Amino acid sequence: MTYSVILFYKYVTIDAPELLMERERAVCEVLGLTGRVIIATEGINATLEGTTEAIAKYKAHLKKDSRFKKVDIKETEGKGDLFPRLSIKVRSEIVTSHLPASINPRVDTGVHLAPSELKKWFEAGEDFEIIDMRNDYEYAVGHFKNARPSGMSDFKDLPKVAERYSDIKDKKVITVCTGGVRCEKASAYLKSQGFTNVYQLEGGIHRYMEKYPAQEFLGTLYTFDGRVTMDLGAHNHEVIGVCVHCGEKTERFADCALKSCGNHFIACTACRDESDQVYCQDHVAAFVS
């Protein structure tokens, strides 16, 4: 039996999100899917896993809805156990940003740039800046060459860190993120702050890695599931992640052994104890003699 994972989002007006939630839950439960689906009046954002057959049936179901007929569904190989359960919720946003309602990708956002066009930019030596709109720990294990880290530990931090990019307001700027959903609002926000030439990578880093594995994107792509990272077929990629304690190159992540901490970071095998636990930099001195 084979398994598949799908990732998709769509900014589109949903008048009755609770009804859509109930419909999607019923379909996913019948098909035996697990994962996360967030629904809001502004759209839908989902990552689901199931048997390859079940995923094919779900995609067919989704495309029957005119609101999602043209949604870009990214599909990769699954394992069958990447999510502990199915979670489908209605929230105020499909990605929590706490940005004002005027930042609306359904109305205005950055110009969508196809992976093939970004590849041309790289090869032609175009003058442009990449801002990685993911969290710092995602950037640490993989990013585009010369990309600026966002400086965020949470997407809600965007207004706090945007001033860091003020020196490139008049340059060609492209925002990147995993599948594209965060860039919809990130690029719209930059435009609202006076950035004059804003793009976003169509389909996100995921689509670029599929098309150009182990090229301009260095390392691996962080995932919010049991895989933690994936290389999308680029098995010869360079490992750029480093252990926060010893600097050894690794792509292994850990949560701080202090349960109340919540820090998520890269830590090699050698820096863990016999129970495979490790404290973050903030707490290692206090708890390890």
Steps between C-alpha positions, in 0.01 A plus 500: 500500500628845412424831668494858379508844660329799343551867579272773368346836576267746334409856586136514397186628670324229700160621621425207731831363634329282763304316231817443298674375814230240559505390136878463489508316831243250378687438174840469671366260763342275237828495306709443814709815459701667774655844518395861546245717321440864590193673357410868526282746314819593310577147374640157579844363595566127533753221530359147484633145485335177397536205270584607146158373390320697772694816421405470131133478600535802728660709225216410265251601770673834560517591132124455465456811711522800265682700770789252496495380140831668419674449835868398479530166682856391581542126554788302647558149628364429848564237764156444645577640844613859446203648690355367826141589410268703280444862604261726310430840653342834417717797589513871422800452264639203307849599623506699822653841434291751699548740210222752432211398277629738233781248432282284279658267238161465333529867408872573464824312557846466351546398136513120475833392351527150352797284608626504142510880506690508828745251351554742210562780748769296670666400173487853355646657813194720553518753780239380749458416867338190649334533838425163661167543678527182705606466862868511586522127580357418157755725333782340700463159336444622144474824301575664168854619454540864607144508637435728794356325806175650620616533858169352614433225751131527411322644196320746728839673544497637144409862590776500766775393259393664171708808576810283461434496126455876460829529307353301210158665472575616146669180380346197336392287798366144497349334805527125544344248738421127504196476273412862438225569751701720738638702209152604391463723804872566548536647151176695538629640830830609346309684229296678767827610660626671186693222326470582133588180311375194689474141373423169662618156390211315336445168677763589758832332564328162458438555128849642440669199665288261295610667178862581593617261774827575681563815301435854628312375804756372751423230758157352563145628533352507850159332530245520779441126515677179598762536227630826654707565185491375140736532206243447220731260319820703546681217678838656419415829670746681722418488871505858626330456837732510801459383858438799727736356762804367316466628142494150347310488170169324545132521403363351823261716697415486868265664747653625822498233772353761733135440415392852591753653260371423151820588313544301178854476364762294316700260718731216395494148644821550700354792698198300622478282810430129511127576475557704183418822684685830490452844655496816293772763527293701746477215750791263445723674756236478772406137450820333379805496725 
